[in-house]
Amino acid sequence: MKNDITETAKIEIEKIVEQVKQERDEMILKAHLFKAEAKDEWAKVDKEWEHLKSKSEQVGKEAKGASGDVSAAAKLLGEEIIKSFKRIRKTL
């Protein structure tokens, strides 16, 4: 009888260990994928950031002749970059 209880306990513990292992493995994979996704988005946003800096320098140099279109485009790009940074921050 005692051996049956010991064997049952052993089986239950092995099941729990296997469940925890599976959950852990899945979390490691998800974390890796989130990290890769964040890196990809960061690379994209960083290019947009460089573009925005370039546009702002252009507007600064041509302030008198700068059209509303250039300013509006730069503002929109800046807003998109901020949104992207917030998305990246949420994944970290």
N, C-alpha and C positions, 0 to 999 in steps of 0.2 A: 504494500500500500504506500509506504513512504517513498519507494522508488518511483511509483507512478506519479506522485506529487512532484518529486524532484524532476522527473522527465517532462512533465507538463510545464513546470516553471521554466525549464531550460528551453523548451520549444517556444513558449510565449516570449521569453527574452530574445531569442534568436529572431523571431518575427519583428519585434520592436526594433532591434538593431538594424535589420534589413530595411524597415520603413524609414528609420532615421537616415540611414545611408542613402537611400533613394532620394529622399527629400533634400538632403545636403547636396548631392550631386546635381539635382535639378536647380537648386539655388545658385550653385557655382556656375553652372552654364548660363543661367539667366543674368547673373551679375556680369559675366564675361561679355555677353551679347549687349547688355546695357552700356558697358564701358566702350565697346566697339562703336555702338551707335552714337554715343556722346562724342567720341573722337571724330567720327565722320562729320557730325553736325558742326563741331568746333572748326574743322578745316574749312568747311563751307562758309561759316560765319566770319572766320578770320579773313578770307578773301574779300567778303563783302565789306568788312571793316577797312581793309586797305583801300578799297574802291571809294568808300565814304570819305576817308581822309584825303584822298586825291581830289575828290569833288569839292570838299570844303576849302582846300588850298586854291583850287581853280576859282571858286566863288570869291574867296578873299582877294585874289589878284585882280579879278575883273568885277569888283563890287559895283562900280558905276554902271557897267553894261550887263550885269548878270540878269538873266531872264528869270521870270517867276517859275518857269518850267524846271530849270536846273535846281533852284532852291526847293521846290516841291518834291522833286525826285530825291534829292539828298535827304530831306526830312523823312520821306517815306522809307528810304533805305535804312536810315537811323532807327526808325521805329521797328522795322523788321529785325534788325540786328538785336535790339533790346529784347524783343519777344523770343528770339532764338537763344539768347543768353539765359533767359528765364527757363526755357524748356530744358536746356542743358543742366542748369542748376537743380532742377527737379529730379533729374535722372542720377545725380551724384549722391 
